[in-house]
Each structure stands twice: as C-alpha cells, then as structure tokens.
Amino acid sequence: MSAQDKSAEARERALAAKGRMVSLVIVGTMLLWLLSLWLAPKLGLTTRYSILIDLLALAALLWSFIVSWQLKRARQAARDDR
C-alpha cells in the first residue's frame, strides 16, 4: 500500500468520524428538545426558557447542517482528486 493510499484512507476515516459526530448531534438535539417539551410544563418553566431551548436546538441543527455541507464538499474534492 502506497503512502498516497494510506493518506486517502486516513482522510476517509476522519470524514466518517466527523459524519458520526454530526449524526449524534442531530439525534441528541432532537431527543433533548423533545424531552424539554415534555418536562417544561411539569417543571413550571416559563416561556422564556422554552424559547431559549428552542434557539439552542436550532443552533445545534444549523451547526450540523454546516458540517454536513463541509463533509459533502470534502468528499467531492477527494473524488475529483482520484
């Protein structure tokens, strides 16, 4: 196996790890957001806190969208280099 093959394999592993991180952030965000919808009334949280939780969830999803876009671009660049 040449050094270039090892480098390409290492790059692909890094992209796969980043993809797993994005998927975990998406799933975790949705689970916590749904949990907060259920728990907020039981804990007596005001609307202010509910909106704050919504905004934090949106920020996490925006981050995951941006990183997913970067992953797509990196994979396209790797495919074009071959």
Phi and psi restraints in degrees (range 20) as a CNS / XPLOR table:
assign (resid 1 and name C) (resid 2 and name N)
       (resid 2 and name CA) (resid 2 and name C) 1.0 -80.8 20.0 2
assign (resid 2 and name N) (resid 2 and name CA)
       (resid 2 and name C) (resid 3 and name N) 1.0 168.1 20.0 2
assign (resid 2 and name C) (resid 3 and name N)
       (resid 3 and name CA) (resid 3 and name C) 1.0 -65.2 20.0 2
assign (resid 3 and name N) (resid 3 and name CA)
       (resid 3 and name C) (resid 4 and name N) 1.0 -33.3 20.0 2
assign (resid 3 and name C) (resid 4 and name N)
       (resid 4 and name CA) (resid 4 and name C) 1.0 -67.9 20.0 2
assign (resid 4 and name N) (resid 4 and name CA)
       (resid 4 and name C) (resid 5 and name N) 1.0 -38.9 20.0 2
assign (resid 4 and name C) (resid 5 and name N)
       (resid 5 and name CA) (resid 5 and name C) 1.0 -64.2 20.0 2
assign (resid 5 and name N) (resid 5 and name CA)
       (resid 5 and name C) (resid 6 and name N) 1.0 -40.9 20.0 2
assign (resid 5 and name C) (resid 6 and name N)
       (resid 6 and name CA) (resid 6 and name C) 1.0 -64.7 20.0 2
assign (resid 6 and name N) (resid 6 and name CA)
       (resid 6 and name C) (resid 7 and name N) 1.0 -39.6 20.0 2
assign (resid 6 and name C) (resid 7 and name N)
       (resid 7 and name CA) (resid 7 and name C) 1.0 -65.6 20.0 2
assign (resid 7 and name N) (resid 7 and name CA)
       (resid 7 and name C) (resid 8 and name N) 1.0 -42.3 20.0 2
assign (resid 7 and name C) (resid 8 and name N)
       (resid 8 and name CA) (resid 8 and name C) 1.0 -65.6 20.0 2
assign (resid 8 and name N) (resid 8 and name CA)
       (resid 8 and name C) (resid 9 and name N) 1.0 -38.3 20.0 2
assign (resid 8 and name C) (resid 9 and name N)
       (resid 9 and name CA) (resid 9 and name C) 1.0 -66.8 20.0 2
assign (resid 9 and name N) (resid 9 and name CA)
       (resid 9 and name C) (resid 10 and name N) 1.0 -41.2 20.0 2
assign (resid 9 and name C) (resid 10 and name N)
       (resid 10 and name CA) (resid 10 and name C) 1.0 -64.6 20.0 2
assign (resid 10 and name N) (resid 10 and name CA)
       (resid 10 and name C) (resid 11 and name N) 1.0 -39.5 20.0 2
assign (resid 10 and name C) (resid 11 and name N)
       (resid 11 and name CA) (resid 11 and name C) 1.0 -64.6 20.0 2
assign (resid 11 and name N) (resid 11 and name CA)
       (resid 11 and name C) (resid 12 and name N) 1.0 -41.8 20.0 2
assign (resid 11 and name C) (resid 12 and name N)
       (resid 12 and name CA) (resid 12 and name C) 1.0 -65.6 20.0 2
assign (resid 12 and name N) (resid 12 and name CA)
       (resid 12 and name C) (resid 13 and name N) 1.0 -37.9 20.0 2
assign (resid 12 and name C) (resid 13 and name N)
       (resid 13 and name CA) (resid 13 and name C) 1.0 -64.8 20.0 2
assign (resid 13 and name N) (resid 13 and name CA)
       (resid 13 and name C) (resid 14 and name N) 1.0 -40.6 20.0 2
assign (resid 13 and name C) (resid 14 and name N)
       (resid 14 and name CA) (resid 14 and name C) 1.0 -64.4 20.0 2
assign (resid 14 and name N) (resid 14 and name CA)
       (resid 14 and name C) (resid 15 and name N) 1.0 -40.9 20.0 2
assign (resid 14 and name C) (resid 15 and name N)
       (resid 15 and name CA) (resid 15 and name C) 1.0 -66.3 20.0 2
assign (resid 15 and name N) (resid 15 and name CA)
       (resid 15 and name C) (resid 16 and name N) 1.0 -38.2 20.0 2
assign (resid 15 and name C) (resid 16 and name N)
       (resid 16 and name CA) (resid 16 and name C) 1.0 -64.6 20.0 2
assign (resid 16 and name N) (resid 16 and name CA)
       (resid 16 and name C) (resid 17 and name N) 1.0 -41.1 20.0 2
assign (resid 16 and name C) (resid 17 and name N)
       (resid 17 and name CA) (resid 17 and name C) 1.0 -64.3 20.0 2
assign (resid 17 and name N) (resid 17 and name CA)
       (resid 17 and name C) (resid 18 and name N) 1.0 -39.8 20.0 2
assign (resid 17 and name C) (resid 18 and name N)
       (resid 18 and name CA) (resid 18 and name C) 1.0 -65.4 20.0 2
assign (resid 18 and name N) (resid 18 and name CA)
       (resid 18 and name C) (resid 19 and name N) 1.0 -38.3 20.0 2
assign (resid 18 and name C) (resid 19 and name N)
       (resid 19 and name CA) (resid 19 and name C) 1.0 -63.9 20.0 2
assign (resid 19 and name N) (resid 19 and name CA)
       (resid 19 and name C) (resid 20 and name N) 1.0 -39.7 20.0 2
assign (resid 19 and name C) (resid 20 and name N)
       (resid 20 and name CA) (resid 20 and name C) 1.0 -64.6 20.0 2
assign (resid 20 and name N) (resid 20 and name CA)
       (resid 20 and name C) (resid 21 and name N) 1.0 -38.5 20.0 2
assign (resid 20 and name C) (resid 21 and name N)
       (resid 21 and name CA) (resid 21 and name C) 1.0 -61.9 20.0 2
assign (resid 21 and name N) (resid 21 and name CA)
       (resid 21 and name C) (resid 22 and name N) 1.0 -43.6 20.0 2
assign (resid 21 and name C) (resid 22 and name N)
       (resid 22 and name CA) (resid 22 and name C) 1.0 -61.7 20.0 2
assign (resid 22 and name N) (resid 22 and name CA)
       (resid 22 and name C) (resid 23 and name N) 1.0 -44.7 20.0 2
assign (resid 22 and name C) (resid 23 and name N)
       (resid 23 and name CA) (resid 23 and name C) 1.0 -64.2 20.0 2
assign (resid 23 and name N) (resid 23 and name CA)
       (resid 23 and name C) (resid 24 and name N) 1.0 -38.3 20.0 2
assign (resid 23 and name C) (resid 24 and name N)
       (resid 24 and name CA) (resid 24 and name C) 1.0 -66.1 20.0 2
assign (resid 24 and name N) (resid 24 and name CA)
       (resid 24 and name C) (resid 25 and name N) 1.0 -38.4 20.0 2
assign (resid 24 and name C) (resid 25 and name N)
       (resid 25 and name CA) (resid 25 and name C) 1.0 -65.1 20.0 2
assign (resid 25 and name N) (resid 25 and name CA)
       (resid 25 and name C) (resid 26 and name N) 1.0 -42.6 20.0 2
assign (resid 25 and name C) (resid 26 and name N)
       (resid 26 and name CA) (resid 26 and name C) 1.0 -63.5 20.0 2
assign (resid 26 and name N) (resid 26 and name CA)
       (resid 26 and name C) (resid 27 and name N) 1.0 -49.9 20.0 2
assign (resid 26 and name C) (resid 27 and name N)
       (resid 27 and name CA) (resid 27 and name C) 1.0 -64.2 20.0 2
assign (resid 27 and name N) (resid 27 and name CA)
       (resid 27 and name C) (resid 28 and name N) 1.0 -45.1 20.0 2
assign (resid 27 and name C) (resid 28 and name N)
       (resid 28 and name CA) (resid 28 and name C) 1.0 -62.2 20.0 2
assign (resid 28 and name N) (resid 28 and name CA)
       (resid 28 and name C) (resid 29 and name N) 1.0 -41.5 20.0 2
assign (resid 28 and name C) (resid 29 and name N)
       (resid 29 and name CA) (resid 29 and name C) 1.0 -62.3 20.0 2
assign (resid 29 and name N) (resid 29 and name CA)
       (resid 29 and name C) (resid 30 and name N) 1.0 -45.9 20.0 2
assign (resid 29 and name C) (resid 30 and name N)
       (resid 30 and name CA) (resid 30 and name C) 1.0 -66.0 20.0 2
assign (resid 30 and name N) (resid 30 and name CA)
       (resid 30 and name C) (resid 31 and name N) 1.0 -40.4 20.0 2
assign (resid 30 and name C) (resid 31 and name N)
       (resid 31 and name CA) (resid 31 and name C) 1.0 -64.4 20.0 2
assign (resid 31 and name N) (resid 31 and name CA)
       (resid 31 and name C) (resid 32 and name N) 1.0 -45.5 20.0 2
assign (resid 31 and name C) (resid 32 and name N)
       (resid 32 and name CA) (resid 32 and name C) 1.0 -66.0 20.0 2
assign (resid 32 and name N) (resid 32 and name CA)
       (resid 32 and name C) (resid 33 and name N) 1.0 -37.0 20.0 2
assign (resid 32 and name C) (resid 33 and name N)
       (resid 33 and name CA) (resid 33 and name C) 1.0 -65.9 20.0 2
assign (resid 33 and name N) (resid 33 and name CA)
       (resid 33 and name C) (resid 34 and name N) 1.0 -45.2 20.0 2
assign (resid 33 and name C) (resid 34 and name N)
       (resid 34 and name CA) (resid 34 and name C) 1.0 -64.5 20.0 2
assign (resid 34 and name N) (resid 34 and name CA)
       (resid 34 and name C) (resid 35 and name N) 1.0 -38.5 20.0 2
assign (resid 34 and name C) (resid 35 and name N)
       (resid 35 and name CA) (resid 35 and name C) 1.0 -63.2 20.0 2
assign (resid 35 and name N) (resid 35 and name CA)
       (resid 35 and name C) (resid 36 and name N) 1.0 -39.9 20.0 2
assign (resid 35 and name C) (resid 36 and name N)
       (resid 36 and name CA) (resid 36 and name C) 1.0 -67.9 20.0 2
assign (resid 36 and name N) (resid 36 and name CA)
       (resid 36 and name C) (resid 37 and name N) 1.0 -33.5 20.0 2
assign (resid 36 and name C) (resid 37 and name N)
       (resid 37 and name CA) (resid 37 and name C) 1.0 -63.6 20.0 2
assign (resid 37 and name N) (resid 37 and name CA)
       (resid 37 and name C) (resid 38 and name N) 1.0 -35.4 20.0 2
assign (resid 37 and name C) (resid 38 and name N)
       (resid 38 and name CA) (resid 38 and name C) 1.0 -79.6 20.0 2
assign (resid 38 and name N) (resid 38 and name CA)
       (resid 38 and name C) (resid 39 and name N) 1.0 -38.7 20.0 2
assign (resid 38 and name C) (resid 39 and name N)
       (resid 39 and name CA) (resid 39 and name C) 1.0 -83.7 20.0 2
assign (resid 39 and name N) (resid 39 and name CA)
       (resid 39 and name C) (resid 40 and name N) 1.0 -28.4 20.0 2
assign (resid 39 and name C) (resid 40 and name N)
       (resid 40 and name CA) (resid 40 and name C) 1.0 -55.1 20.0 2
assign (resid 40 and name N) (resid 40 and name CA)
       (resid 40 and name C) (resid 41 and name N) 1.0 -49.2 20.0 2
assign (resid 40 and name C) (resid 41 and name N)
       (resid 41 and name CA) (resid 41 and name C) 1.0 -66.5 20.0 2
assign (resid 41 and name N) (resid 41 and name CA)
       (resid 41 and name C) (resid 42 and name N) 1.0 -33.9 20.0 2
assign (resid 41 and name C) (resid 42 and name N)
       (resid 42 and name CA) (resid 42 and name C) 1.0 -68.4 20.0 2
assign (resid 42 and name N) (resid 42 and name CA)
       (resid 42 and name C) (resid 43 and name N) 1.0 -32.8 20.0 2
assign (resid 42 and name C) (resid 43 and name N)
       (resid 43 and name CA) (resid 43 and name C) 1.0 -88.8 20.0 2
assign (resid 43 and name N) (resid 43 and name CA)
       (resid 43 and name C) (resid 44 and name N) 1.0 -7.8 20.0 2
assign (resid 43 and name C) (resid 44 and name N)
       (resid 44 and name CA) (resid 44 and name C) 1.0 75.6 20.0 2
assign (resid 44 and name N) (resid 44 and name CA)
       (resid 44 and name C) (resid 45 and name N) 1.0 29.5 20.0 2
assign (resid 44 and name C) (resid 45 and name N)
       (resid 45 and name CA) (resid 45 and name C) 1.0 -71.4 20.0 2
assign (resid 45 and name N) (resid 45 and name CA)
       (resid 45 and name C) (resid 46 and name N) 1.0 143.2 20.0 2
assign (resid 45 and name C) (resid 46 and name N)
       (resid 46 and name CA) (resid 46 and name C) 1.0 -77.3 20.0 2
assign (resid 46 and name N) (resid 46 and name CA)
       (resid 46 and name C) (resid 47 and name N) 1.0 169.6 20.0 2
assign (resid 46 and name C) (resid 47 and name N)
       (resid 47 and name CA) (resid 47 and name C) 1.0 -61.9 20.0 2
assign (resid 47 and name N) (resid 47 and name CA)
       (resid 47 and name C) (resid 48 and name N) 1.0 -31.6 20.0 2
assign (resid 47 and name C) (resid 48 and name N)
       (resid 48 and name CA) (resid 48 and name C) 1.0 -57.3 20.0 2
assign (resid 48 and name N) (resid 48 and name CA)
       (resid 48 and name C) (resid 49 and name N) 1.0 -44.6 20.0 2
assign (resid 48 and name C) (resid 49 and name N)
       (resid 49 and name CA) (resid 49 and name C) 1.0 -70.6 20.0 2
assign (resid 49 and name N) (resid 49 and name CA)
       (resid 49 and name C) (resid 50 and name N) 1.0 -34.6 20.0 2
assign (resid 49 and name C) (resid 50 and name N)
       (resid 50 and name CA) (resid 50 and name C) 1.0 -64.5 20.0 2
assign (resid 50 and name N) (resid 50 and name CA)
       (resid 50 and name C) (resid 51 and name N) 1.0 -41.3 20.0 2
assign (resid 50 and name C) (resid 51 and name N)
       (resid 51 and name CA) (resid 51 and name C) 1.0 -66.0 20.0 2
assign (resid 51 and name N) (resid 51 and name CA)
       (resid 51 and name C) (resid 52 and name N) 1.0 -39.7 20.0 2
assign (resid 51 and name C) (resid 52 and name N)
       (resid 52 and name CA) (resid 52 and name C) 1.0 -61.3 20.0 2
assign (resid 52 and name N) (resid 52 and name CA)
       (resid 52 and name C) (resid 53 and name N) 1.0 -43.1 20.0 2
assign (resid 52 and name C) (resid 53 and name N)
       (resid 53 and name CA) (resid 53 and name C) 1.0 -63.3 20.0 2
assign (resid 53 and name N) (resid 53 and name CA)
       (resid 53 and name C) (resid 54 and name N) 1.0 -40.9 20.0 2
assign (resid 53 and name C) (resid 54 and name N)
       (resid 54 and name CA) (resid 54 and name C) 1.0 -61.7 20.0 2
assign (resid 54 and name N) (resid 54 and name CA)
       (resid 54 and name C) (resid 55 and name N) 1.0 -43.6 20.0 2
assign (resid 54 and name C) (resid 55 and name N)
       (resid 55 and name CA) (resid 55 and name C) 1.0 -66.0 20.0 2
assign (resid 55 and name N) (resid 55 and name CA)
       (resid 55 and name C) (resid 56 and name N) 1.0 -37.9 20.0 2
assign (resid 55 and name C) (resid 56 and name N)
       (resid 56 and name CA) (resid 56 and name C) 1.0 -65.0 20.0 2
assign (resid 56 and name N) (resid 56 and name CA)
       (resid 56 and name C) (resid 57 and name N) 1.0 -39.6 20.0 2
assign (resid 56 and name C) (resid 57 and name N)
       (resid 57 and name CA) (resid 57 and name C) 1.0 -64.8 20.0 2
assign (resid 57 and name N) (resid 57 and name CA)
       (resid 57 and name C) (resid 58 and name N) 1.0 -42.0 20.0 2
assign (resid 57 and name C) (resid 58 and name N)
       (resid 58 and name CA) (resid 58 and name C) 1.0 -62.9 20.0 2
assign (resid 58 and name N) (resid 58 and name CA)
       (resid 58 and name C) (resid 59 and name N) 1.0 -39.0 20.0 2
assign (resid 58 and name C) (resid 59 and name N)
       (resid 59 and name CA) (resid 59 and name C) 1.0 -63.5 20.0 2
assign (resid 59 and name N) (resid 59 and name CA)
       (resid 59 and name C) (resid 60 and name N) 1.0 -42.3 20.0 2
assign (resid 59 and name C) (resid 60 and name N)
       (resid 60 and name CA) (resid 60 and name C) 1.0 -64.5 20.0 2
assign (resid 60 and name N) (resid 60 and name CA)
       (resid 60 and name C) (resid 61 and name N) 1.0 -40.8 20.0 2
assign (resid 60 and name C) (resid 61 and name N)
       (resid 61 and name CA) (resid 61 and name C) 1.0 -69.6 20.0 2
assign (resid 61 and name N) (resid 61 and name CA)
       (resid 61 and name C) (resid 62 and name N) 1.0 -35.6 20.0 2
assign (resid 61 and name C) (resid 62 and name N)
       (resid 62 and name CA) (resid 62 and name C) 1.0 -63.9 20.0 2
assign (resid 62 and name N) (resid 62 and name CA)
       (resid 62 and name C) (resid 63 and name N) 1.0 -42.8 20.0 2
assign (resid 62 and name C) (resid 63 and name N)
       (resid 63 and name CA) (resid 63 and name C) 1.0 -59.6 20.0 2
assign (resid 63 and name N) (resid 63 and name CA)
       (resid 63 and name C) (resid 64 and name N) 1.0 -44.2 20.0 2
assign (resid 63 and name C) (resid 64 and name N)
       (resid 64 and name CA) (resid 64 and name C) 1.0 -66.6 20.0 2
assign (resid 64 and name N) (resid 64 and name CA)
       (resid 64 and name C) (resid 65 and name N) 1.0 -34.4 20.0 2
assign (resid 64 and name C) (resid 65 and name N)
       (resid 65 and name CA) (resid 65 and name C) 1.0 -65.0 20.0 2
assign (resid 65 and name N) (resid 65 and name CA)
       (resid 65 and name C) (resid 66 and name N) 1.0 -44.2 20.0 2
assign (resid 65 and name C) (resid 66 and name N)
       (resid 66 and name CA) (resid 66 and name C) 1.0 -63.7 20.0 2
assign (resid 66 and name N) (resid 66 and name CA)
       (resid 66 and name C) (resid 67 and name N) 1.0 -44.5 20.0 2
assign (resid 66 and name C) (resid 67 and name N)
       (resid 67 and name CA) (resid 67 and name C) 1.0 -67.3 20.0 2
assign (resid 67 and name N) (resid 67 and name CA)
       (resid 67 and name C) (resid 68 and name N) 1.0 -36.7 20.0 2
assign (resid 67 and name C) (resid 68 and name N)
       (resid 68 and name CA) (resid 68 and name C) 1.0 -63.1 20.0 2
assign (resid 68 and name N) (resid 68 and name CA)
       (resid 68 and name C) (resid 69 and name N) 1.0 -40.3 20.0 2
assign (resid 68 and name C) (resid 69 and name N)
       (resid 69 and name CA) (resid 69 and name C) 1.0 -62.9 20.0 2
assign (resid 69 and name N) (resid 69 and name CA)
       (resid 69 and name C) (resid 70 and name N) 1.0 -42.4 20.0 2
assign (resid 69 and name C) (resid 70 and name N)
       (resid 70 and name CA) (resid 70 and name C) 1.0 -62.6 20.0 2
assign (resid 70 and name N) (resid 70 and name CA)
       (resid 70 and name C) (resid 71 and name N) 1.0 -39.6 20.0 2
assign (resid 70 and name C) (resid 71 and name N)
       (resid 71 and name CA) (resid 71 and name C) 1.0 -62.8 20.0 2
assign (resid 71 and name N) (resid 71 and name CA)
       (resid 71 and name C) (resid 72 and name N) 1.0 -44.0 20.0 2
assign (resid 71 and name C) (resid 72 and name N)
       (resid 72 and name CA) (resid 72 and name C) 1.0 -60.1 20.0 2
assign (resid 72 and name N) (resid 72 and name CA)
       (resid 72 and name C) (resid 73 and name N) 1.0 -45.5 20.0 2
assign (resid 72 and name C) (resid 73 and name N)
       (resid 73 and name CA) (resid 73 and name C) 1.0 -65.1 20.0 2
assign (resid 73 and name N) (resid 73 and name CA)
       (resid 73 and name C) (resid 74 and name N) 1.0 -39.3 20.0 2
assign (resid 73 and name C) (resid 74 and name N)
       (resid 74 and name CA) (resid 74 and name C) 1.0 -66.1 20.0 2
assign (resid 74 and name N) (resid 74 and name CA)
       (resid 74 and name C) (resid 75 and name N) 1.0 -40.1 20.0 2
assign (resid 74 and name C) (resid 75 and name N)
       (resid 75 and name CA) (resid 75 and name C) 1.0 -67.6 20.0 2
assign (resid 75 and name N) (resid 75 and name CA)
       (resid 75 and name C) (resid 76 and name N) 1.0 -37.9 20.0 2
assign (resid 75 and name C) (resid 76 and name N)
       (resid 76 and name CA) (resid 76 and name C) 1.0 -65.1 20.0 2
assign (resid 76 and name N) (resid 76 and name CA)
       (resid 76 and name C) (resid 77 and name N) 1.0 -40.7 20.0 2
assign (resid 76 and name C) (resid 77 and name N)
       (resid 77 and name CA) (resid 77 and name C) 1.0 -65.6 20.0 2
assign (resid 77 and name N) (resid 77 and name CA)
       (resid 77 and name C) (resid 78 and name N) 1.0 -38.2 20.0 2
assign (resid 77 and name C) (resid 78 and name N)
       (resid 78 and name CA) (resid 78 and name C) 1.0 -67.2 20.0 2
assign (resid 78 and name N) (resid 78 and name CA)
       (resid 78 and name C) (resid 79 and name N) 1.0 -38.5 20.0 2
assign (resid 78 and name C) (resid 79 and name N)
       (resid 79 and name CA) (resid 79 and name C) 1.0 -67.3 20.0 2
assign (resid 79 and name N) (resid 79 and name CA)
       (resid 79 and name C) (resid 80 and name N) 1.0 -37.4 20.0 2
assign (resid 79 and name C) (resid 80 and name N)
       (resid 80 and name CA) (resid 80 and name C) 1.0 -70.4 20.0 2
assign (resid 80 and name N) (resid 80 and name CA)
       (resid 80 and name C) (resid 81 and name N) 1.0 -26.4 20.0 2
assign (resid 80 and name C) (resid 81 and name N)
       (resid 81 and name CA) (resid 81 and name C) 1.0 -73.5 20.0 2
assign (resid 81 and name N) (resid 81 and name CA)
       (resid 81 and name C) (resid 82 and name N) 1.0 -21.5 20.0 2
